[in-house]
């Protein structure tokens, strides 16, 4: 278990949500060698339960310190928590922040906070689309980073690398990236396909993996970095008659999670 009170202040934080990624697809891809970038850093995906069934609810929970819950240990100690009497999953190793969300709490602790948005809840085009970006000191979104652009992850990484190149290197950094490519429509990642499926979902994940290499390598060259990479929720492709998410089904609530430290 990481002692977050030792990490906060001494490490950068890179939080990546692979929006809509299913656990079964992620596990198969990693186990069969289809994720050469991530396999350099993780040996397995931890199976966890999502804190919400769609992006908005899941990220509200995540930004309150409720990351996906370990399937085998629902009462596991959390990495982050907000000051709240009676929390049963707050321990001595938990970083407890006296703020309305962990983003603002980390800013109070001296972090620069940056959001690179992906799906519509980060687009800053409506009051609802500003809720999450407004938690950060700097927030970015454009159609080129969104769900309809086939090179969205490459564009997100290019932006992240530019931010890293011009950062204040004396200040710790929290960078959050909501990767949008795996969210529908993802059929663009298989030539000739016009309908989303579990196969195009997997192809989108392979695309994302290829784009992440320069980002992780760049953080490796910075100060030590705690990387947390996970899905916010899964999605259904016809299982038991269900399609999409914002519904209660195993393929929606079961998600992959990994954490690792770069550098140092």
Secondary structure by P-SEA (a helix, b strand, c coil): ccccccccccbbbbbbbcccccaaaaaaaaaacccaaaaacccbbbbbbbccccaaaaaaaaaacccccccccccccccccccccccccccccccccccccaaaaaaaaccbbbbbcccccccccccccccccccccbbbbcccccccccaaaaaaaaaaaaaaacccccbbbbbbbbcccccccccccccccccccaaaaaaaaaaaaaaaaaaaaaaaaccbbbbbbbbcbbbbccccccccccccccccccbbbbbbcccc
